[in-house]
Amino acid sequence: MNRTSSTSLPLIIGSGRLARHWKHYLNLEGLPFYEWSRRDPLRLADYVKGRNVGAVYLLLSDAALEPFYREHRTLLPASVRWFHASGALVVEGMIDAHPMMSFAEELYELERYRSISITTAAPVAALESTLFADLQNVITPIAAEDKARYHALCVLGAAGTGALWTLLEKEWQALGIGPAQWRPYQAQIFANLVSQGRHAITGPWVRGDQVTTAKNFEALESPSARKLYETLKGVFDEYREH
């Protein structure tokens, strides 16, 4: 929604994947908002004139985030709070609100958006009193010094998992095994992890079968696959010891 109103509304700035998802979420909730992106022909200074902006949600890349804020923050009253969605950055003067979710090309249903945890290093009250007041998302506080570690773990969970399955798909295709065969396997693995957590892990690592593990490793031809197998086996062993 892009409207002028006497009631203060949040302003969503951005045109990338996260911005599309976030605007879709607000639309599903029936919540009005302003929207602007750097692709718009109208300058931000001109766009905000006559609009009662209550808060700004700046959805830009980490590299562009702080410079944009420093350049444009004076366009709005000092009482307007600026939010960003970076999982790794702490920007002075801004409130961090990172959605702990992987956003695909396709948009999601309402309940999926409502299930998203919003992680922040700011006081929780700063989120509850403005942009997120009308949303049902759980807000999870985290120490500012832990943000980089938190986001690194998110990257491992999302991009890391994606990289692993990309490698597996390539290797299976080389053996003549297509998506119709491995998709059910993949789906059940994720379903088991969601329902059972660590207890869903099966196979020779769990059984302590060193013979099969050694054969597995030697059979892998790709250096990347062998390195990944060895690394993940080491991670599993460390986790099992604790």
MONOR-V873235 format. One record per residue. N is the residue number from 1. RES is the residue in one letter. PHI is phi in whole degrees, 0 to 359 (NA if undefined). NEAR is the number of other ideal C-beta (glycine too) atoms within 12 Angstrom. Layout:
n->N res->RES phi->PHI near->NEAR
n->N res->RES phi->PHI near->NEAR
This chain:
n->1 res->M phi->NA near->20
n->2 res->N phi->221 near->21
n->3 res->R phi->219 near->16
n->4 res->T phi->265 near->18
n->5 res->S phi->212 near->19
n->6 res->S phi->286 near->11
n->7 res->T phi->273 near->15
n->8 res->S phi->293 near->25
n->9 res->L phi->230 near->29
n->10 res->P phi->288 near->42
n->11 res->L phi->249 near->42
n->12 res->I phi->263 near->39
n->13 res->I phi->247 near->40
n->14 res->G phi->144 near->31
n->15 res->S phi->223 near->20
n->16 res->G phi->276 near->22
n->17 res->R phi->297 near->22
n->18 res->L phi->296 near->34
n->19 res->A phi->298 near->30
n->20 res->R phi->298 near->23
n->21 res->H phi->296 near->32
n->22 res->W phi->293 near->40
n->23 res->K phi->293 near->32
n->24 res->H phi->296 near->25
n->25 res->Y phi->301 near->38
n->26 res->L phi->296 near->31
n->27 res->N phi->298 near->20
n->28 res->L phi->298 near->21
n->29 res->E phi->280 near->23
n->30 res->G phi->73 near->12
n->31 res->L phi->260 near->29
n->32 res->P phi->286 near->25
n->33 res->F phi->200 near->36
n->34 res->Y phi->266 near->36
n->35 res->E phi->217 near->33
n->36 res->W phi->208 near->36
n->37 res->S phi->220 near->26
n->38 res->R phi->292 near->23
n->39 res->R phi->278 near->13
n->40 res->D phi->293 near->18
n->41 res->P phi->292 near->10
n->42 res->L phi->279 near->17
n->43 res->R phi->296 near->15
n->44 res->L phi->300 near->30
n->45 res->A phi->301 near->17
n->46 res->D phi->281 near->13
n->47 res->Y phi->295 near->26
n->48 res->V phi->282 near->29
n->49 res->K phi->295 near->16
n->50 res->G phi->81 near->13
n->51 res->R phi->250 near->31
n->52 res->N phi->268 near->23
n->53 res->V phi->277 near->35
n->54 res->G phi->266 near->31
n->55 res->A phi->199 near->33
n->56 res->V phi->240 near->43
n->57 res->Y phi->249 near->46
n->58 res->L phi->269 near->46
n->59 res->L phi->252 near->39
n->60 res->L phi->236 near->33
n->61 res->S phi->296 near->22
n->62 res->D phi->303 near->25
n->63 res->A phi->293 near->11
n->64 res->A phi->269 near->23
n->65 res->L phi->300 near->33
n->66 res->E phi->294 near->24
n->67 res->P phi->302 near->16
n->68 res->F phi->295 near->27
n->69 res->Y phi->298 near->32
n->70 res->R phi->299 near->17
n->71 res->E phi->283 near->17
n->72 res->H phi->246 near->29
n->73 res->R phi->298 near->29
n->74 res->T phi->280 near->15
n->75 res->L phi->288 near->25
n->76 res->L phi->238 near->29
n->77 res->P phi->303 near->17
n->78 res->A phi->297 near->10
n->79 res->S phi->285 near->14
n->80 res->V phi->285 near->31
n->81 res->R phi->271 near->35
n->82 res->W phi->254 near->40
n->83 res->F phi->248 near->38
n->84 res->H phi->224 near->41
n->85 res->A phi->248 near->42
n->86 res->S phi->289 near->34
n->87 res->G phi->279 near->35
n->88 res->A phi->252 near->28
n->89 res->L phi->268 near->28
n->90 res->V phi->242 near->27
n->91 res->V phi->248 near->29
n->92 res->E phi->300 near->17
n->93 res->G phi->95 near->22
n->94 res->M phi->245 near->32
n->95 res->I phi->254 near->38
n->96 res->D phi->276 near->44
n->97 res->A phi->213 near->45
n->98 res->H phi->267 near->37
n->99 res->P phi->282 near->41
n->100 res->M phi->278 near->26
n->101 res->M phi->201 near->26
n->102 res->S phi->263 near->22
n->103 res->F phi->252 near->26
n->104 res->A phi->274 near->14
n->105 res->E phi->295 near->11
n->106 res->E phi->282 near->12
n->107 res->L phi->281 near->20
n->108 res->Y phi->255 near->23
n->109 res->E phi->276 near->13
n->110 res->L phi->303 near->21
n->111 res->E phi->297 near->13
n->112 res->R phi->295 near->21
n->113 res->Y phi->295 near->28
n->114 res->R phi->295 near->22
n->115 res->S phi->280 near->18
n->116 res->I phi->290 near->29
n->117 res->S phi->275 near->25
n->118 res->I phi->259 near->36
n->119 res->T phi->265 near->34
n->120 res->T phi->214 near->37
n->121 res->A phi->262 near->34
n->122 res->A phi->270 near->34
n->123 res->P phi->301 near->18
n->124 res->V phi->304 near->23
n->125 res->A phi->299 near->15
n->126 res->A phi->293 near->24
n->127 res->L phi->274 near->34
n->128 res->E phi->293 near->23
n->129 res->S phi->269 near->18
n->130 res->T phi->227 near->30
n->131 res->L phi->300 near->42
n->132 res->F phi->258 near->34
n->133 res->A phi->299 near->21
n->134 res->D phi->260 near->22
n->135 res->L phi->249 near->30
n->136 res->Q phi->261 near->21
n->137 res->N phi->294 near->32
n->138 res->V phi->286 near->19
n->139 res->I phi->256 near->31
n->140 res->T phi->249 near->23
n->141 res->P phi->283 near->24
n->142 res->I phi->212 near->29
n->143 res->A phi->291 near->16
n->144 res->A phi->302 near->21
n->145 res->E phi->288 near->11
n->146 res->D phi->262 near->20
n->147 res->K phi->296 near->28
n->148 res->A phi->298 near->21
n->149 res->R phi->295 near->18
n->150 res->Y phi->304 near->29
n->151 res->H phi->289 near->27
n->152 res->A phi->300 near->16
n->153 res->L phi->293 near->20
n->154 res->C phi->298 near->27
n->155 res->V phi->296 near->19
n->156 res->L phi->299 near->18
n->157 res->G phi->292 near->20
n->158 res->A phi->264 near->21
n->159 res->A phi->296 near->16
n->160 res->G phi->297 near->20
n->161 res->T phi->297 near->22
n->162 res->G phi->298 near->17
n->163 res->A phi->296 near->19
n->164 res->L phi->300 near->25
n->165 res->W phi->288 near->23
n->166 res->T phi->294 near->18
n->167 res->L phi->297 near->24
n->168 res->L phi->299 near->29
n->169 res->E phi->300 near->22
n->170 res->K phi->298 near->20
n->171 res->E phi->293 near->23
n->172 res->W phi->294 near->22
n->173 res->Q phi->299 near->16
n->174 res->A phi->295 near->15
n->175 res->L phi->264 near->15
n->176 res->G phi->83 near->10
n->177 res->I phi->257 near->18
n->178 res->G phi->262 near->15
n->179 res->P phi->303 near->16
n->180 res->A phi->299 near->12
n->181 res->Q phi->271 near->15
n->182 res->W phi->267 near->21
n->183 res->R phi->299 near->17
n->184 res->P phi->299 near->14
n->185 res->Y phi->298 near->20
n->186 res->Q phi->299 near->23
n->187 res->A phi->299 near->14
n->188 res->Q phi->289 near->16
n->189 res->I phi->300 near->22
n->190 res->F phi->293 near->17
n->191 res->A phi->297 near->13
n->192 res->N phi->294 near->17
n->193 res->L phi->296 near->18
n->194 res->V phi->295 near->12
n->195 res->S phi->275 near->12
n->196 res->Q phi->240 near->14
n->197 res->G phi->63 near->10
n->198 res->R phi->299 near->14
n->199 res->H phi->286 near->11
n->200 res->A phi->278 near->16
n->201 res->I phi->288 near->20
n->202 res->T phi->229 near->17
n->203 res->G phi->111 near->17
n->204 res->P phi->296 near->19
n->205 res->W phi->296 near->25
n->206 res->V phi->293 near->18
n->207 res->R phi->283 near->14
n->208 res->G phi->72 near->14
n->209 res->D phi->277 near->15
n->210 res->Q phi->290 near->14
n->211 res->V phi->296 near->12
n->212 res->T phi->295 near->17
n->213 res->T phi->300 near->24
n->214 res->A phi->295 near->17
n->215 res->K phi->296 near->13
n->216 res->N phi->304 near->21
n->217 res->F phi->297 near->25
n->218 res->E phi->292 near->14
n->219 res->A phi->283 near->15
n->220 res->L phi->285 near->23
n->221 res->E phi->267 near->14
n->222 res->S phi->285 near->17
n->223 res->P phi->302 near->12
n->224 res->S phi->295 near->18
n->225 res->A phi->295 near->26
n->226 res->R phi->294 near->20
n->227 res->K phi->296 near->16
n->228 res->L phi->294 near->25
n->229 res->Y phi->301 near->30
n->230 res->E phi->294 near->21
n->231 res->T phi->295 near->18
n->232 res->L phi->293 near->27
n->233 res->K phi->297 near->28
n->234 res->G phi->295 near->17
n->235 res->V phi->298 near->19
n->236 res->F phi->298 near->23
n->237 res->D phi->298 near->17
n->238 res->E phi->295 near->12
n->239 res->Y phi->295 near->15
n->240 res->R phi->294 near->15
n->241 res->E phi->292 near->8
n->242 res->H phi->255 near->8
